[in-house]
Amino acid sequence: MRLTIAAALAATTTLTGTAGAQDSGYSQTEVEVMQGFKAGGGSDALAQLVQPYLAEELGVNFVNEYIPGATGAIAWTRLAKQAPNDGSTISITNTPMLTTNYIMNPSITYTIDEITPIANIVTDPGIAVVSSDSPFQTFEDFVEAAEAAPGTVTVGNSGVGGDDYFTSLQFEKAAGVQLQKVPFQGDGPSWTAAMGGKIDASFTNVGVTYPQIKDGNLRALAVFAEERLPELPDVPTATELGYELVAGSSRGYSGPGDFPSEDRDAMIAAMQRVMDNPDFQKAAADQALNIDFIPGDEYAAMLKEQEAEYQEIWASIKDEVQAK
């Protein structure tokens, strides 16, 4: 499914796109953005926030293509193996699933060495949410139910290998409980299922669910952050409740291998201008999206560090997980 970002960009704006692209140093006037998950999740939230501003800075029209499946691996395999490297195609890249996909599954053949990291934009803390009419009023209620009936409390995640999946595994270990883990094709379907009462809870991310929490459609039980969040001051951290659990997902942009260096530089410079824009900063804060801008080679180094960390984590739990 393809969706043009920022329908408000009228024909007159599009007509000036070529001049804008030339001024910004970017070689293309239209860029396809591959998302490895269904609409309504964390990748989509990032796209809808960033790309209208980035379009104005670069003089480029961004077109989202949603390619859900295999926790993003279908889209990222295409990015690494098939996408043209002329600046016309990029992808939102999410961690940890960008690396855990192939760490956990040898049949997935792409690696981060085959892509060109452009910049990380947000780091989104994890959160446990339930429907507004759930019997779980607190995180302690949720834990007690899991203790009382092992393997029966259903908890959604964004897909096997994603941050929410690893959060579930780490929580099970920390709390000594067993959950019935339910994978979805992204955060959106996971929290939607929880909101509709189809599952008991969803382990997801703050930036994805904050509007629904604010509107009273979801109840937040705990955040998987080091400290309580200003946007959710009454929601405890899992750590303060006695569970050593800090988790979340970072989301940024990458191109295929051999992405034009001039286009990469132009996009990073434009992204920096977006990050400095007060209107953008307010829009991000209104959505509780934590801006964590890490450009270029620093982003590449971050991905390599995470790759090593999750290789170690997976080695320590692999046998236990595969035995279940």
C-alpha positions, -999 to +999 in steps of 0.1 A: +000+000+000+014+034-010+005+066+008+018+101-002+029+120+028+016+155+035-013+157+013-014+194+023+016+199+000-003+213-029+006+213-066+023+247-063+046+232-036+053+202-058+062+225-087+090+241-066+103+207-056+130+205-082+144+239-073+143+229-036+161+197-043+188+215-062+192+241-034+195+214-008+219+193-028+195+163-030+194+145-063+158+134-064+124+151-062+105+119-050+117+094-025+101+061-016+102+053+021+098+016+029+082+007+062+085-028+074+053-027+095+016-019+090+003+016+093-005+029+128+027+017+144+060+033+155+074+036+120+043+053+107+043+077+137+078+087+128+070+091+091+040+113+098+059+134+122+092+139+103+085+137+066+063+168+061+090+189+076+118+171+058+099+174+025+099+212+029+136+213+038+147+191+008+122+200-018+113+163-020+080+144-020+081+114+002+059+083-006+055+057+021+053+020+011+041-004+038+058-038+035+048-057+067+061-091+076+089-109+094+093-081+119+106-057+092+128-083+075+110-083+042+114-045+038+151-045+050+160-075+028+147-055-001+166-024+010+198-043+012+195-066-018+172-049-043+166-012-038+182+013-062+211+032-047+204+064-065+188+083-036+153+074-047+147+048-020+152+048+018+137+029+047+128+035+083+150+013+103+140+001+138+161-013+165+166-038+179+147-058+152+169-045+124+197-068+138+178-093+159+160-105+128+192-121+114+208-128+148+178-150+157+170-164+122+199-177+100+175-178+070+174-140+070+204-130+049+207-092+050+230-075+076+235-039+086+268-040+067+247-040+035+228-007+042+238+029+047+226+043+080+215+079+076+203+090+111+184+079+141+155+102+150+137+089+181+142+065+210+109+054+223+106+038+257+086+006+262+053+006+280+027-019+292-009-010+283-044-025+287-078-015+276-096+012+296-120-014+310-094-040+318-096-056+352-059-048+356-058-015+373-021-017+382+010-035+370+008-055+402-026-068+391-011-079+358+018-097+375-005-114+400-027-127+372+004-140+353+016-157+385-018-173+392-023-188+357+010-194+340+009-192+302-026-178+300-023-140+302-020-129+266+004-101+259+009-086+224+041-075+208+052-060+175+067-093+162+092-120+172+126-104+175+113-069+181+119-048+212+086-057+227+093-094+222+126-091+240+109-071+267+084-099+272+113-124+275+132-102+299+101-096+320+093-133+323+128-139+336+127-109+360+093-117+374+095-155+373+063-158+352+052-172+319+032-152+294+013-162+263+031-140+238+011-129+208+031-114+179+016-089+155+028-072+123+038-040+142+029-019+172-003-006+158-021-040+156-008-050+190-021-020+210-053-020+189-059-056+200-054-047+236-077-017+233-104-039+218-100-065+246-088-092+222-056-097+243-050-089+279-022-064+275+003-051+250+040-044+255+045-016+230+060+019+230+051+052+245+051+074+214+028+049+196+002+047+224+003+081+241-026+097+221-048+067+231-037+069+267-043+106+268-078+101+253-086+074+279-088+045+254-058+027+269-045+024+305-008+026+311+004+002+338+042+007+337+069+022+316+101+005+308+122+036+312+149+045+337+127+073+352+091+083+351+082+102+320+070+139+322+041+131+299+030+102+322+040+113+357+016+089+374+028+058+356+055+039+376+086+025+360+090-013+361+123-007+379+107+011+408+082-018+411+111-042+415+118-054+380+151-045+364+137-038+330+146-008+308+137-013+271+125+005+241+129+010+203+150+035+183+138+045+148+157+063+121+164+062+084+188+042+062+195+038+026+207+008+006+244+001+004+265+026-017+239+053-011+252+085-027+273+103-001+261+137-014+225+127-008+233+113+026+250+145+036+221+166+023+195+145+041+214+146+074+218+184+071+181+188+064+172+165+093+193+186+116+174+217+105+141+198+112+153+188+147+161+225+154+127+236+143+105+247+173+073+237+155+087+202+150+099+200+186+064+209+198+048+183+175+071+157+188+065+166+224+027+165+218+031+129+207+055+120+235+081+111+209+116+113+225+139+130+199+173+112+199+191+125+168+222+105+160+235+113+125+256+094+100+286+074+111+275+078+148+242+060+139+262+033+121+284+028+152+252+026+174+238-001+152+271-021+154+271-018+192+235-030+194+243-059+171+270-071+195+248-066+225+219-085+211+241-113+199+252-117+235+216-115+248+204-141+223+232-164+230+223-164+267+185-171+261+185-190+228+184-225+242+157-216+268+135-199+242+138-226+216+130-253+241+096-237+248 
